[in-house]
Amino acid sequence: MISRRHYLAGTWAAFAGGTLAAVVRPFPDDSASGADPLVEEFAYRGRTVAVTRHGRDPHVRIDGTKDVHLHAHTTGHADGAGPHRGYLTHAMPFAVHASPQDLARAVIDAEEAGSLVV
């Protein structure tokens, strides 16, 4: 006969396993290869900048080592519904830029001015 202690331990193990399976999932992969598709690569102030897509939001990689995650800023509901207004990043949350390239240039300018560390 199963003891109460074993029953509770088994119940908690099943609950924890189910919770982890439901909550901890990898991000959906938009590309077949698993790598982020390159949108554009350009140089600015002697630095190489690569703009890639990761899901619906772009990423900017500066000099191949510094990653900056951008958000597509919209107006409207919290779920992102609404007209597209531009891009912003956590490092510079109060400045909305028209394109990821403009925001990457602003991040590099702020880093060179000493007001931002990336």
C-alpha positions in Angstrom: 0.0 0.0 0.0 1.3 3.5 -0.9 2.0 5.8 2.0 0.7 9.3 2.3 4.3 10.7 2.0 4.9 8.8 -1.2 1.6 9.9 -2.7 2.3 13.6 -1.9 5.8 13.3 -3.2 4.6 11.8 -6.5 1.8 14.4 -6.8 4.3 17.2 -6.3 6.7 15.7 -8.8 3.9 15.3 -11.5 2.8 18.9 -10.8 6.3 20.3 -11.1 7.0 18.4 -14.3 3.7 19.5 -15.8 4.4 23.1 -14.8 7.9 23.1 -16.3 6.6 21.5 -19.5 3.9 24.1 -19.9 6.0 27.2 -18.9 9.6 26.6 -20.0 9.5 26.4 -23.8 12.0 27.5 -26.4 11.2 30.6 -28.4 9.5 29.8 -31.7 11.9 29.5 -34.6 11.0 31.6 -37.6 13.7 30.2 -39.9 14.3 26.6 -41.1 18.0 26.6 -40.2 17.6 27.9 -36.7 19.9 30.9 -37.3 18.6 34.4 -37.4 18.1 35.6 -41.0 20.4 38.6 -41.8 18.3 41.6 -42.8 21.1 44.1 -43.4 24.7 44.7 -42.6 26.3 48.1 -42.6 29.2 50.1 -41.1 28.9 53.2 -38.9 31.8 55.1 -37.3 34.2 52.2 -38.0 31.9 49.6 -36.5 30.1 46.8 -38.2 26.4 46.5 -37.5 24.2 43.5 -38.4 20.4 43.7 -38.2 18.7 40.4 -37.8 15.1 39.2 -37.2 14.3 37.2 -34.1 10.6 36.5 -34.1 8.8 39.8 -34.8 11.4 42.0 -33.2 14.8 42.8 -34.7 18.2 42.4 -33.0 21.2 44.5 -33.7 24.7 43.1 -33.3 27.5 45.6 -33.1 31.1 44.4 -33.9 29.9 40.8 -33.7 29.8 40.8 -29.9 27.4 43.4 -28.6 23.7 42.5 -28.9 20.9 45.0 -28.6 17.3 43.8 -28.6 14.8 46.1 -30.3 11.1 46.3 -29.9 8.7 47.2 -32.6 6.8 50.0 -30.9 3.0 50.2 -31.5 0.2 52.2 -30.2 -3.0 50.5 -29.1 -3.5 47.4 -27.0 -0.9 45.6 -24.8 -0.8 42.7 -27.2 0.9 44.8 -29.9 -2.2 45.5 -32.0 -2.2 48.9 -33.5 -0.3 51.0 -36.0 3.5 50.7 -36.2 5.2 53.7 -34.8 8.9 52.8 -34.8 11.6 51.0 -32.8 12.9 51.3 -29.2 15.3 49.4 -26.9 15.5 48.9 -23.2 18.7 50.9 -23.1 17.0 53.9 -24.6 13.3 53.5 -23.7 12.2 57.1 -24.3 13.4 57.5 -27.9 11.4 55.9 -30.8 13.3 55.6 -34.0 11.9 55.1 -37.5 14.1 52.1 -38.4 16.4 49.6 -36.7 19.3 51.2 -38.6 18.5 54.6 -37.1 18.3 53.1 -33.6 21.6 51.3 -34.0 23.3 54.5 -35.0 21.8 56.2 -31.9 23.1 53.4 -29.7 26.6 53.8 -31.1 26.5 57.6 -30.7 25.3 57.2 -27.1 28.0 54.7 -26.4 30.7 56.9 -27.8 29.4 59.9 -25.9 29.8 57.8 -22.7 26.1 57.9 -21.7 25.5 54.2 -22.6 27.5 51.0 -22.0 26.7 48.2 -24.4 
